Structure formats: C-alpha cells, structure tokens
Amino acid sequence: MNEQIRISPVRVISSDGRQLGVIPTDDAISRARAEELDLVEVAPNEKPPVCRIMDYGKYKYDKKKKSHQHAHHTRTKEIRLRPKTGDHDIGFKVRQAMSFLQHKDKVQVSVIFRGREMAHIEEGRRVMEGVIEELNEFGKVESPPQQHGKRMICTIAPK
C-alpha cells in the first residue's frame, strides 16, 4: 500500500475500474493522493505488479463486514400429523411448512399412528399425499413416504 510498494513501474487500475496502463510507482501514488485515495497492490506476483486506486479503509471495513455475515445453514423442520387431523389443522401445518421451505429449510412430514389407527394406514397415506401435493409448488420430495413402525415419514427439500 502506498509507500510500501517498492517495485516500479506498476500497472494501475483507477478507482472507477479503468486501466491507466503501466506507469512509474511515484506517478501512481501521486494520482491516488490527488483523488484522496490509496494505491493498493492487488496482484503482486504479476509482471508488472497490478495496483488499484481505492479507499483502503473502506475496503478493509467491507471485507470484515462480509466475513461476519454467515450463510444460511439448512435445518430440518418437522410437521406432525395424525390420520384423523382436521382439514383446517392440516392447512395450518401446510402454511407453516411453506414458510419453512421459503426460508430454505427442509421439511419432514410425519404422520403418526396410535393404537387402532395402525389398521387404517391408507388414511394416513391419504393425508400425506394431500400435504405433498400442496407443498409441491415450494419444494420437491427428497425421500418418498416410508413407513417406520408407527410413523410414516417423508422429507421435502426447498426448490
């Protein structure tokens, strides 16, 4: 940066991105000072080295700010249903699942059977197929409905 650049001449890129060409380091520093900016070496291994006229303080600030922003980690959210769950309650759970999918989270749909409900697995499958059909617009089925003991499980990933 500025006086720390020992090699002359350097290829200079202006603050607005235009190439100024290969010029002596002293001239490049004076141009940067005229714009009240810094001359920063961006590619020291090139022949000749590439320097850019920029506000180094702002550059460091933006870089630090960007490192603190973290990417969204996909979580798996679950909605639990029963074969006899009412239509309004299913609609409410589906709307919750839609919001999960829009926030890039996976949704695990579970239909839980208790007691004599195990004799009517087709009723639980009907509920599961209805939920999958409603969520089709927001996500894709990652694993199809599978029976695991007293639970029927299906995973839906965001599109």
Chimera marker file (.cmm) of the C-alpha trace (Angstrom):
<marker_set name="trace">
<marker id="1" x="0.000" y="0.000" z="0.000" r="1" g="1" b="0" radius="0.5"/>
<marker id="2" x="1.292" y="3.477" z="-0.972" r="1" g="1" b="0" radius="0.5"/>
<marker id="3" x="4.984" y="3.815" z="0.045" r="1" g="1" b="0" radius="0.5"/>
<marker id="4" x="5.293" y="0.087" z="0.808" r="1" g="1" b="0" radius="0.5"/>
<marker id="5" x="5.201" y="-0.641" z="-2.935" r="1" g="1" b="0" radius="0.5"/>
<marker id="6" x="8.885" y="-0.868" z="-3.894" r="1" g="1" b="0" radius="0.5"/>
<marker id="7" x="8.691" y="-2.097" z="-7.497" r="1" g="1" b="0" radius="0.5"/>
<marker id="8" x="8.466" y="0.379" z="-10.356" r="1" g="1" b="0" radius="0.5"/>
<marker id="9" x="6.731" y="0.527" z="-12.845" r="1" g="1" b="0" radius="0.5"/>
<marker id="10" x="3.277" y="-0.868" z="-11.960" r="1" g="1" b="0" radius="0.5"/>
<marker id="11" x="0.058" y="-1.474" z="-13.905" r="1" g="1" b="0" radius="0.5"/>
<marker id="12" x="-2.587" y="0.842" z="-12.436" r="1" g="1" b="0" radius="0.5"/>
<marker id="13" x="-6.367" y="0.491" z="-12.342" r="1" g="1" b="0" radius="0.5"/>
<marker id="14" x="-8.317" y="3.658" z="-11.483" r="1" g="1" b="0" radius="0.5"/>
<marker id="15" x="-10.956" y="3.917" z="-8.764" r="1" g="1" b="0" radius="0.5"/>
<marker id="16" x="-13.741" y="3.544" z="-11.363" r="1" g="1" b="0" radius="0.5"/>
<marker id="17" x="-12.192" y="0.376" z="-12.877" r="1" g="1" b="0" radius="0.5"/>
<marker id="18" x="-10.454" y="1.845" z="-15.961" r="1" g="1" b="0" radius="0.5"/>
<marker id="19" x="-6.916" y="0.716" z="-16.785" r="1" g="1" b="0" radius="0.5"/>
<marker id="20" x="-4.455" y="3.598" z="-16.650" r="1" g="1" b="0" radius="0.5"/>
<marker id="21" x="-1.627" y="1.480" z="-18.049" r="1" g="1" b="0" radius="0.5"/>
<marker id="22" x="1.924" y="0.805" z="-16.868" r="1" g="1" b="0" radius="0.5"/>
<marker id="23" x="3.301" y="3.884" z="-15.084" r="1" g="1" b="0" radius="0.5"/>
<marker id="24" x="6.056" y="4.593" z="-12.520" r="1" g="1" b="0" radius="0.5"/>
<marker id="25" x="5.095" y="3.937" z="-8.900" r="1" g="1" b="0" radius="0.5"/>
<marker id="26" x="5.679" y="7.569" z="-7.839" r="1" g="1" b="0" radius="0.5"/>
<marker id="27" x="3.243" y="8.825" z="-10.524" r="1" g="1" b="0" radius="0.5"/>
<marker id="28" x="0.657" y="6.224" z="-9.462" r="1" g="1" b="0" radius="0.5"/>
<marker id="29" x="0.947" y="7.301" z="-5.801" r="1" g="1" b="0" radius="0.5"/>
<marker id="30" x="0.581" y="10.966" z="-6.752" r="1" g="1" b="0" radius="0.5"/>
<marker id="31" x="-2.565" y="10.159" z="-8.807" r="1" g="1" b="0" radius="0.5"/>
<marker id="32" x="-4.031" y="8.273" z="-5.835" r="1" g="1" b="0" radius="0.5"/>
<marker id="33" x="-3.228" y="11.183" z="-3.488" r="1" g="1" b="0" radius="0.5"/>
<marker id="34" x="-4.859" y="13.619" z="-5.963" r="1" g="1" b="0" radius="0.5"/>
<marker id="35" x="-8.087" y="11.623" z="-5.599" r="1" g="1" b="0" radius="0.5"/>
<marker id="36" x="-7.528" y="11.379" z="-1.796" r="1" g="1" b="0" radius="0.5"/>
<marker id="37" x="-7.338" y="7.585" z="-2.066" r="1" g="1" b="0" radius="0.5"/>
<marker id="38" x="-4.692" y="4.880" z="-1.597" r="1" g="1" b="0" radius="0.5"/>
<marker id="39" x="-2.622" y="2.863" z="-4.071" r="1" g="1" b="0" radius="0.5"/>
<marker id="40" x="-3.109" y="-0.808" z="-3.164" r="1" g="1" b="0" radius="0.5"/>
<marker id="41" x="-1.192" y="-3.729" z="-4.667" r="1" g="1" b="0" radius="0.5"/>
<marker id="42" x="-3.802" y="-6.305" z="-5.725" r="1" g="1" b="0" radius="0.5"/>
<marker id="43" x="-1.663" y="-8.727" z="-7.777" r="1" g="1" b="0" radius="0.5"/>
<marker id="44" x="1.958" y="-8.605" z="-6.578" r="1" g="1" b="0" radius="0.5"/>
<marker id="45" x="3.075" y="-11.723" z="-8.494" r="1" g="1" b="0" radius="0.5"/>
<marker id="46" x="2.234" y="-10.361" z="-11.960" r="1" g="1" b="0" radius="0.5"/>
<marker id="47" x="4.787" y="-8.765" z="-14.276" r="1" g="1" b="0" radius="0.5"/>
<marker id="48" x="4.450" y="-5.771" z="-13.772" r="1" g="1" b="0" radius="0.5"/>
<marker id="49" x="2.538" y="-5.849" z="-10.426" r="1" g="1" b="0" radius="0.5"/>
<marker id="50" x="-1.089" y="-4.665" z="-10.580" r="1" g="1" b="0" radius="0.5"/>
<marker id="51" x="-2.144" y="-1.827" z="-8.273" r="1" g="1" b="0" radius="0.5"/>
<marker id="52" x="-5.566" y="-0.286" z="-7.769" r="1" g="1" b="0" radius="0.5"/>
<marker id="53" x="-6.516" y="3.193" z="-6.617" r="1" g="1" b="0" radius="0.5"/>
<marker id="54" x="-9.086" y="2.698" z="-3.828" r="1" g="1" b="0" radius="0.5"/>
<marker id="55" x="-10.103" y="3.705" z="-0.316" r="1" g="1" b="0" radius="0.5"/>
<marker id="56" x="-8.213" y="1.052" z="1.651" r="1" g="1" b="0" radius="0.5"/>
<marker id="57" x="-10.029" y="1.760" z="4.938" r="1" g="1" b="0" radius="0.5"/>
<marker id="58" x="-13.410" y="1.244" z="3.295" r="1" g="1" b="0" radius="0.5"/>
<marker id="59" x="-12.121" y="-1.912" z="1.573" r="1" g="1" b="0" radius="0.5"/>
<marker id="60" x="-10.969" y="-3.397" z="4.912" r="1" g="1" b="0" radius="0.5"/>
<marker id="61" x="-14.279" y="-2.442" z="6.554" r="1" g="1" b="0" radius="0.5"/>
<marker id="62" x="-16.355" y="-4.099" z="3.805" r="1" g="1" b="0" radius="0.5"/>
<marker id="63" x="-14.174" y="-7.218" z="3.913" r="1" g="1" b="0" radius="0.5"/>
<marker id="64" x="-14.565" y="-7.518" z="7.688" r="1" g="1" b="0" radius="0.5"/>
<marker id="65" x="-18.317" y="-6.925" z="7.457" r="1" g="1" b="0" radius="0.5"/>
<marker id="66" x="-18.636" y="-9.610" z="4.768" r="1" g="1" b="0" radius="0.5"/>
<marker id="67" x="-16.740" y="-12.143" z="6.902" r="1" g="1" b="0" radius="0.5"/>
<marker id="68" x="-19.231" y="-11.661" z="9.756" r="1" g="1" b="0" radius="0.5"/>
<marker id="69" x="-22.221" y="-12.442" z="7.554" r="1" g="1" b="0" radius="0.5"/>
<marker id="70" x="-22.877" y="-16.148" z="7.619" r="1" g="1" b="0" radius="0.5"/>
<marker id="71" x="-24.631" y="-18.250" z="5.045" r="1" g="1" b="0" radius="0.5"/>
<marker id="72" x="-27.931" y="-19.880" z="5.872" r="1" g="1" b="0" radius="0.5"/>
<marker id="73" x="-27.459" y="-23.366" z="7.272" r="1" g="1" b="0" radius="0.5"/>
<marker id="74" x="-30.254" y="-25.651" z="6.139" r="1" g="1" b="0" radius="0.5"/>
<marker id="75" x="-32.140" y="-27.117" z="9.053" r="1" g="1" b="0" radius="0.5"/>
<marker id="76" x="-34.756" y="-29.852" z="9.040" r="1" g="1" b="0" radius="0.5"/>
<marker id="77" x="-38.097" y="-28.748" z="10.451" r="1" g="1" b="0" radius="0.5"/>
<marker id="78" x="-40.846" y="-31.231" z="11.223" r="1" g="1" b="0" radius="0.5"/>
<marker id="79" x="-44.611" y="-31.068" z="10.978" r="1" g="1" b="0" radius="0.5"/>
<marker id="80" x="-46.503" y="-33.853" z="12.736" r="1" g="1" b="0" radius="0.5"/>
<marker id="81" x="-49.919" y="-35.025" z="11.680" r="1" g="1" b="0" radius="0.5"/>
<marker id="82" x="-52.319" y="-37.816" z="12.580" r="1" g="1" b="0" radius="0.5"/>
<marker id="83" x="-54.675" y="-39.695" z="10.238" r="1" g="1" b="0" radius="0.5"/>
<marker id="84" x="-57.706" y="-38.022" z="11.871" r="1" g="1" b="0" radius="0.5"/>
<marker id="85" x="-56.267" y="-34.466" z="11.875" r="1" g="1" b="0" radius="0.5"/>
<marker id="86" x="-58.886" y="-31.975" z="10.646" r="1" g="1" b="0" radius="0.5"/>
<marker id="87" x="-58.616" y="-30.182" z="7.307" r="1" g="1" b="0" radius="0.5"/>
<marker id="88" x="-58.187" y="-26.738" z="8.890" r="1" g="1" b="0" radius="0.5"/>
<marker id="89" x="-55.386" y="-28.006" z="11.135" r="1" g="1" b="0" radius="0.5"/>
<marker id="90" x="-53.666" y="-29.653" z="8.166" r="1" g="1" b="0" radius="0.5"/>
<marker id="91" x="-53.952" y="-26.351" z="6.249" r="1" g="1" b="0" radius="0.5"/>
<marker id="92" x="-52.310" y="-24.517" z="9.160" r="1" g="1" b="0" radius="0.5"/>
<marker id="93" x="-49.416" y="-27.022" z="9.267" r="1" g="1" b="0" radius="0.5"/>
<marker id="94" x="-49.009" y="-26.806" z="5.468" r="1" g="1" b="0" radius="0.5"/>
<marker id="95" x="-48.722" y="-22.995" z="5.666" r="1" g="1" b="0" radius="0.5"/>
<marker id="96" x="-46.028" y="-23.417" z="8.346" r="1" g="1" b="0" radius="0.5"/>
<marker id="97" x="-44.199" y="-25.888" z="6.101" r="1" g="1" b="0" radius="0.5"/>
<marker id="98" x="-44.441" y="-23.425" z="3.180" r="1" g="1" b="0" radius="0.5"/>
<marker id="99" x="-42.738" y="-20.738" z="5.263" r="1" g="1" b="0" radius="0.5"/>
<marker id="100" x="-40.010" y="-23.213" z="6.280" r="1" g="1" b="0" radius="0.5"/>
<marker id="101" x="-39.384" y="-24.079" z="2.622" r="1" g="1" b="0" radius="0.5"/>
<marker id="102" x="-39.292" y="-20.403" z="1.632" r="1" g="1" b="0" radius="0.5"/>
<marker id="103" x="-36.580" y="-19.880" z="4.296" r="1" g="1" b="0" radius="0.5"/>
<marker id="104" x="-34.559" y="-22.684" z="2.615" r="1" g="1" b="0" radius="0.5"/>
<marker id="105" x="-35.166" y="-25.254" z="5.370" r="1" g="1" b="0" radius="0.5"/>
<marker id="106" x="-36.069" y="-28.891" z="4.726" r="1" g="1" b="0" radius="0.5"/>
<marker id="107" x="-39.415" y="-30.140" z="5.999" r="1" g="1" b="0" radius="0.5"/>
<marker id="108" x="-40.020" y="-33.608" z="7.389" r="1" g="1" b="0" radius="0.5"/>
<marker id="109" x="-43.704" y="-34.528" z="7.270" r="1" g="1" b="0" radius="0.5"/>
<marker id="110" x="-44.601" y="-37.183" z="9.847" r="1" g="1" b="0" radius="0.5"/>
<marker id="111" x="-47.939" y="-38.955" z="10.128" r="1" g="1" b="0" radius="0.5"/>
<marker id="112" x="-48.073" y="-40.691" z="13.496" r="1" g="1" b="0" radius="0.5"/>
<marker id="113" x="-50.365" y="-43.662" z="14.085" r="1" g="1" b="0" radius="0.5"/>
<marker id="114" x="-51.625" y="-44.575" z="17.556" r="1" g="1" b="0" radius="0.5"/>
<marker id="115" x="-53.497" y="-47.628" z="18.708" r="1" g="1" b="0" radius="0.5"/>
<marker id="116" x="-56.187" y="-48.796" z="16.270" r="1" g="1" b="0" radius="0.5"/>
<marker id="117" x="-55.096" y="-46.205" z="13.684" r="1" g="1" b="0" radius="0.5"/>
<marker id="118" x="-52.435" y="-48.766" z="12.629" r="1" g="1" b="0" radius="0.5"/>
<marker id="119" x="-55.269" y="-50.740" z="10.998" r="1" g="1" b="0" radius="0.5"/>
<marker id="120" x="-56.004" y="-47.776" z="8.664" r="1" g="1" b="0" radius="0.5"/>
<marker id="121" x="-52.617" y="-46.870" z="7.208" r="1" g="1" b="0" radius="0.5"/>
<marker id="122" x="-54.291" y="-45.891" z="3.913" r="1" g="1" b="0" radius="0.5"/>
<marker id="123" x="-55.962" y="-42.969" z="5.749" r="1" g="1" b="0" radius="0.5"/>
<marker id="124" x="-52.544" y="-41.688" z="6.871" r="1" g="1" b="0" radius="0.5"/>
<marker id="125" x="-51.203" y="-42.124" z="3.314" r="1" g="1" b="0" radius="0.5"/>
<marker id="126" x="-54.126" y="-40.029" z="2.011" r="1" g="1" b="0" radius="0.5"/>
<marker id="127" x="-53.211" y="-37.227" z="4.463" r="1" g="1" b="0" radius="0.5"/>
<marker id="128" x="-49.522" y="-37.477" z="3.472" r="1" g="1" b="0" radius="0.5"/>
<marker id="129" x="-50.300" y="-37.343" z="-0.277" r="1" g="1" b="0" radius="0.5"/>
<marker id="130" x="-52.504" y="-34.257" z="0.258" r="1" g="1" b="0" radius="0.5"/>
<marker id="131" x="-49.716" y="-32.433" z="2.110" r="1" g="1" b="0" radius="0.5"/>
<marker id="132" x="-47.132" y="-33.379" z="-0.523" r="1" g="1" b="0" radius="0.5"/>
<marker id="133" x="-49.434" y="-32.156" z="-3.293" r="1" g="1" b="0" radius="0.5"/>
<marker id="134" x="-49.928" y="-28.769" z="-1.584" r="1" g="1" b="0" radius="0.5"/>
<marker id="135" x="-46.175" y="-28.334" z="-0.937" r="1" g="1" b="0" radius="0.5"/>
<marker id="136" x="-45.200" y="-29.390" z="-4.486" r="1" g="1" b="0" radius="0.5"/>
<marker id="137" x="-45.026" y="-25.732" z="-5.582" r="1" g="1" b="0" radius="0.5"/>
<marker id="138" x="-42.494" y="-24.797" z="-2.870" r="1" g="1" b="0" radius="0.5"/>
<marker id="139" x="-40.326" y="-27.895" z="-2.644" r="1" g="1" b="0" radius="0.5"/>
<marker id="140" x="-39.516" y="-31.266" z="-4.130" r="1" g="1" b="0" radius="0.5"/>
<marker id="141" x="-39.858" y="-34.651" z="-2.465" r="1" g="1" b="0" radius="0.5"/>
<marker id="142" x="-36.419" y="-35.724" z="-1.318" r="1" g="1" b="0" radius="0.5"/>
<marker id="143" x="-37.446" y="-39.049" z="0.172" r="1" g="1" b="0" radius="0.5"/>
<marker id="144" x="-40.873" y="-40.554" z="-0.642" r="1" g="1" b="0" radius="0.5"/>
<marker id="145" x="-43.290" y="-41.548" z="2.157" r="1" g="1" b="0" radius="0.5"/>
<marker id="146" x="-41.959" y="-44.553" z="4.067" r="1" g="1" b="0" radius="0.5"/>
<marker id="147" x="-43.460" y="-46.480" z="6.946" r="1" g="1" b="0" radius="0.5"/>
<marker id="148" x="-41.196" y="-46.697" z="10.022" r="1" g="1" b="0" radius="0.5"/>
<marker id="149" x="-43.105" y="-48.549" z="12.702" r="1" g="1" b="0" radius="0.5"/>
<marker id="150" x="-45.874" y="-46.238" z="13.931" r="1" g="1" b="0" radius="0.5"/>
<marker id="151" x="-44.693" y="-43.316" z="11.778" r="1" g="1" b="0" radius="0.5"/>
<marker id="152" x="-44.936" y="-42.502" z="8.086" r="1" g="1" b="0" radius="0.5"/>
<marker id="153" x="-42.140" y="-40.091" z="7.136" r="1" g="1" b="0" radius="0.5"/>
<marker id="154" x="-41.487" y="-38.001" z="4.020" r="1" g="1" b="0" radius="0.5"/>
<marker id="155" x="-38.784" y="-35.342" z="3.531" r="1" g="1" b="0" radius="0.5"/>
<marker id="156" x="-39.329" y="-32.294" z="1.302" r="1" g="1" b="0" radius="0.5"/>
<marker id="157" x="-36.390" y="-30.098" z="0.233" r="1" g="1" b="0" radius="0.5"/>
<marker id="158" x="-36.742" y="-26.463" z="-0.935" r="1" g="1" b="0" radius="0.5"/>
<marker id="159" x="-36.627" y="-25.827" z="-4.689" r="1" g="1" b="0" radius="0.5"/>
<link id1="1" id2="2" r="1" g="1" b="0" radius="0.2"/>
<link id1="2" id2="3" r="1" g="1" b="0" radius="0.2"/>
<link id1="3" id2="4" r="1" g="1" b="0" radius="0.2"/>
<link id1="4" id2="5" r="1" g="1" b="0" radius="0.2"/>
<link id1="5" id2="6" r="1" g="1" b="0" radius="0.2"/>
<link id1="6" id2="7" r="1" g="1" b="0" radius="0.2"/>
<link id1="7" id2="8" r="1" g="1" b="0" radius="0.2"/>
<link id1="8" id2="9" r="1" g="1" b="0" radius="0.2"/>
<link id1="9" id2="10" r="1" g="1" b="0" radius="0.2"/>
<link id1="10" id2="11" r="1" g="1" b="0" radius="0.2"/>
<link id1="11" id2="12" r="1" g="1" b="0" radius="0.2"/>
<link id1="12" id2="13" r="1" g="1" b="0" radius="0.2"/>
<link id1="13" id2="14" r="1" g="1" b="0" radius="0.2"/>
<link id1="14" id2="15" r="1" g="1" b="0" radius="0.2"/>
<link id1="15" id2="16" r="1" g="1" b="0" radius="0.2"/>
<link id1="16" id2="17" r="1" g="1" b="0" radius="0.2"/>
<link id1="17" id2="18" r="1" g="1" b="0" radius="0.2"/>
<link id1="18" id2="19" r="1" g="1" b="0" radius="0.2"/>
<link id1="19" id2="20" r="1" g="1" b="0" radius="0.2"/>
<link id1="20" id2="21" r="1" g="1" b="0" radius="0.2"/>
<link id1="21" id2="22" r="1" g="1" b="0" radius="0.2"/>
<link id1="22" id2="23" r="1" g="1" b="0" radius="0.2"/>
<link id1="23" id2="24" r="1" g="1" b="0" radius="0.2"/>
<link id1="24" id2="25" r="1" g="1" b="0" radius="0.2"/>
<link id1="25" id2="26" r="1" g="1" b="0" radius="0.2"/>
<link id1="26" id2="27" r="1" g="1" b="0" radius="0.2"/>
<link id1="27" id2="28" r="1" g="1" b="0" radius="0.2"/>
<link id1="28" id2="29" r="1" g="1" b="0" radius="0.2"/>
<link id1="29" id2="30" r="1" g="1" b="0" radius="0.2"/>
<link id1="30" id2="31" r="1" g="1" b="0" radius="0.2"/>
<link id1="31" id2="32" r="1" g="1" b="0" radius="0.2"/>
<link id1="32" id2="33" r="1" g="1" b="0" radius="0.2"/>
<link id1="33" id2="34" r="1" g="1" b="0" radius="0.2"/>
<link id1="34" id2="35" r="1" g="1" b="0" radius="0.2"/>
<link id1="35" id2="36" r="1" g="1" b="0" radius="0.2"/>
<link id1="36" id2="37" r="1" g="1" b="0" radius="0.2"/>
<link id1="37" id2="38" r="1" g="1" b="0" radius="0.2"/>
<link id1="38" id2="39" r="1" g="1" b="0" radius="0.2"/>
<link id1="39" id2="40" r="1" g="1" b="0" radius="0.2"/>
<link id1="40" id2="41" r="1" g="1" b="0" radius="0.2"/>
<link id1="41" id2="42" r="1" g="1" b="0" radius="0.2"/>
<link id1="42" id2="43" r="1" g="1" b="0" radius="0.2"/>
<link id1="43" id2="44" r="1" g="1" b="0" radius="0.2"/>
<link id1="44" id2="45" r="1" g="1" b="0" radius="0.2"/>
<link id1="45" id2="46" r="1" g="1" b="0" radius="0.2"/>
<link id1="46" id2="47" r="1" g="1" b="0" radius="0.2"/>
<link id1="47" id2="48" r="1" g="1" b="0" radius="0.2"/>
<link id1="48" id2="49" r="1" g="1" b="0" radius="0.2"/>
<link id1="49" id2="50" r="1" g="1" b="0" radius="0.2"/>
<link id1="50" id2="51" r="1" g="1" b="0" radius="0.2"/>
<link id1="51" id2="52" r="1" g="1" b="0" radius="0.2"/>
<link id1="52" id2="53" r="1" g="1" b="0" radius="0.2"/>
<link id1="53" id2="54" r="1" g="1" b="0" radius="0.2"/>
<link id1="54" id2="55" r="1" g="1" b="0" radius="0.2"/>
<link id1="55" id2="56" r="1" g="1" b="0" radius="0.2"/>
<link id1="56" id2="57" r="1" g="1" b="0" radius="0.2"/>
<link id1="57" id2="58" r="1" g="1" b="0" radius="0.2"/>
<link id1="58" id2="59" r="1" g="1" b="0" radius="0.2"/>
<link id1="59" id2="60" r="1" g="1" b="0" radius="0.2"/>
<link id1="60" id2="61" r="1" g="1" b="0" radius="0.2"/>
<link id1="61" id2="62" r="1" g="1" b="0" radius="0.2"/>
<link id1="62" id2="63" r="1" g="1" b="0" radius="0.2"/>
<link id1="63" id2="64" r="1" g="1" b="0" radius="0.2"/>
<link id1="64" id2="65" r="1" g="1" b="0" radius="0.2"/>
<link id1="65" id2="66" r="1" g="1" b="0" radius="0.2"/>
<link id1="66" id2="67" r="1" g="1" b="0" radius="0.2"/>
<link id1="67" id2="68" r="1" g="1" b="0" radius="0.2"/>
<link id1="68" id2="69" r="1" g="1" b="0" radius="0.2"/>
<link id1="69" id2="70" r="1" g="1" b="0" radius="0.2"/>
<link id1="70" id2="71" r="1" g="1" b="0" radius="0.2"/>
<link id1="71" id2="72" r="1" g="1" b="0" radius="0.2"/>
<link id1="72" id2="73" r="1" g="1" b="0" radius="0.2"/>
<link id1="73" id2="74" r="1" g="1" b="0" radius="0.2"/>
<link id1="74" id2="75" r="1" g="1" b="0" radius="0.2"/>
<link id1="75" id2="76" r="1" g="1" b="0" radius="0.2"/>
<link id1="76" id2="77" r="1" g="1" b="0" radius="0.2"/>
<link id1="77" id2="78" r="1" g="1" b="0" radius="0.2"/>
<link id1="78" id2="79" r="1" g="1" b="0" radius="0.2"/>
<link id1="79" id2="80" r="1" g="1" b="0" radius="0.2"/>
<link id1="80" id2="81" r="1" g="1" b="0" radius="0.2"/>
<link id1="81" id2="82" r="1" g="1" b="0" radius="0.2"/>
<link id1="82" id2="83" r="1" g="1" b="0" radius="0.2"/>
<link id1="83" id2="84" r="1" g="1" b="0" radius="0.2"/>
<link id1="84" id2="85" r="1" g="1" b="0" radius="0.2"/>
<link id1="85" id2="86" r="1" g="1" b="0" radius="0.2"/>
<link id1="86" id2="87" r="1" g="1" b="0" radius="0.2"/>
<link id1="87" id2="88" r="1" g="1" b="0" radius="0.2"/>
<link id1="88" id2="89" r="1" g="1" b="0" radius="0.2"/>
<link id1="89" id2="90" r="1" g="1" b="0" radius="0.2"/>
<link id1="90" id2="91" r="1" g="1" b="0" radius="0.2"/>
<link id1="91" id2="92" r="1" g="1" b="0" radius="0.2"/>
<link id1="92" id2="93" r="1" g="1" b="0" radius="0.2"/>
<link id1="93" id2="94" r="1" g="1" b="0" radius="0.2"/>
<link id1="94" id2="95" r="1" g="1" b="0" radius="0.2"/>
<link id1="95" id2="96" r="1" g="1" b="0" radius="0.2"/>
<link id1="96" id2="97" r="1" g="1" b="0" radius="0.2"/>
<link id1="97" id2="98" r="1" g="1" b="0" radius="0.2"/>
<link id1="98" id2="99" r="1" g="1" b="0" radius="0.2"/>
<link id1="99" id2="100" r="1" g="1" b="0" radius="0.2"/>
<link id1="100" id2="101" r="1" g="1" b="0" radius="0.2"/>
<link id1="101" id2="102" r="1" g="1" b="0" radius="0.2"/>
<link id1="102" id2="103" r="1" g="1" b="0" radius="0.2"/>
<link id1="103" id2="104" r="1" g="1" b="0" radius="0.2"/>
<link id1="104" id2="105" r="1" g="1" b="0" radius="0.2"/>
<link id1="105" id2="106" r="1" g="1" b="0" radius="0.2"/>
<link id1="106" id2="107" r="1" g="1" b="0" radius="0.2"/>
<link id1="107" id2="108" r="1" g="1" b="0" radius="0.2"/>
<link id1="108" id2="109" r="1" g="1" b="0" radius="0.2"/>
<link id1="109" id2="110" r="1" g="1" b="0" radius="0.2"/>
<link id1="110" id2="111" r="1" g="1" b="0" radius="0.2"/>
<link id1="111" id2="112" r="1" g="1" b="0" radius="0.2"/>
<link id1="112" id2="113" r="1" g="1" b="0" radius="0.2"/>
<link id1="113" id2="114" r="1" g="1" b="0" radius="0.2"/>
<link id1="114" id2="115" r="1" g="1" b="0" radius="0.2"/>
<link id1="115" id2="116" r="1" g="1" b="0" radius="0.2"/>
<link id1="116" id2="117" r="1" g="1" b="0" radius="0.2"/>
<link id1="117" id2="118" r="1" g="1" b="0" radius="0.2"/>
<link id1="118" id2="119" r="1" g="1" b="0" radius="0.2"/>
<link id1="119" id2="120" r="1" g="1" b="0" radius="0.2"/>
<link id1="120" id2="121" r="1" g="1" b="0" radius="0.2"/>
<link id1="121" id2="122" r="1" g="1" b="0" radius="0.2"/>
<link id1="122" id2="123" r="1" g="1" b="0" radius="0.2"/>
<link id1="123" id2="124" r="1" g="1" b="0" radius="0.2"/>
<link id1="124" id2="125" r="1" g="1" b="0" radius="0.2"/>
<link id1="125" id2="126" r="1" g="1" b="0" radius="0.2"/>
<link id1="126" id2="127" r="1" g="1" b="0" radius="0.2"/>
<link id1="127" id2="128" r="1" g="1" b="0" radius="0.2"/>
<link id1="128" id2="129" r="1" g="1" b="0" radius="0.2"/>
<link id1="129" id2="130" r="1" g="1" b="0" radius="0.2"/>
<link id1="130" id2="131" r="1" g="1" b="0" radius="0.2"/>
<link id1="131" id2="132" r="1" g="1" b="0" radius="0.2"/>
<link id1="132" id2="133" r="1" g="1" b="0" radius="0.2"/>
<link id1="133" id2="134" r="1" g="1" b="0" radius="0.2"/>
<link id1="134" id2="135" r="1" g="1" b="0" radius="0.2"/>
<link id1="135" id2="136" r="1" g="1" b="0" radius="0.2"/>
<link id1="136" id2="137" r="1" g="1" b="0" radius="0.2"/>
<link id1="137" id2="138" r="1" g="1" b="0" radius="0.2"/>
<link id1="138" id2="139" r="1" g="1" b="0" radius="0.2"/>
<link id1="139" id2="140" r="1" g="1" b="0" radius="0.2"/>
<link id1="140" id2="141" r="1" g="1" b="0" radius="0.2"/>
<link id1="141" id2="142" r="1" g="1" b="0" radius="0.2"/>
<link id1="142" id2="143" r="1" g="1" b="0" radius="0.2"/>
<link id1="143" id2="144" r="1" g="1" b="0" radius="0.2"/>
<link id1="144" id2="145" r="1" g="1" b="0" radius="0.2"/>
<link id1="145" id2="146" r="1" g="1" b="0" radius="0.2"/>
<link id1="146" id2="147" r="1" g="1" b="0" radius="0.2"/>
<link id1="147" id2="148" r="1" g="1" b="0" radius="0.2"/>
<link id1="148" id2="149" r="1" g="1" b="0" radius="0.2"/>
<link id1="149" id2="150" r="1" g="1" b="0" radius="0.2"/>
<link id1="150" id2="151" r="1" g="1" b="0" radius="0.2"/>
<link id1="151" id2="152" r="1" g="1" b="0" radius="0.2"/>
<link id1="152" id2="153" r="1" g="1" b="0" radius="0.2"/>
<link id1="153" id2="154" r="1" g="1" b="0" radius="0.2"/>
<link id1="154" id2="155" r="1" g="1" b="0" radius="0.2"/>
<link id1="155" id2="156" r="1" g="1" b="0" radius="0.2"/>
<link id1="156" id2="157" r="1" g="1" b="0" radius="0.2"/>
<link id1="157" id2="158" r="1" g="1" b="0" radius="0.2"/>
<link id1="158" id2="159" r="1" g="1" b="0" radius="0.2"/>
</marker_set>
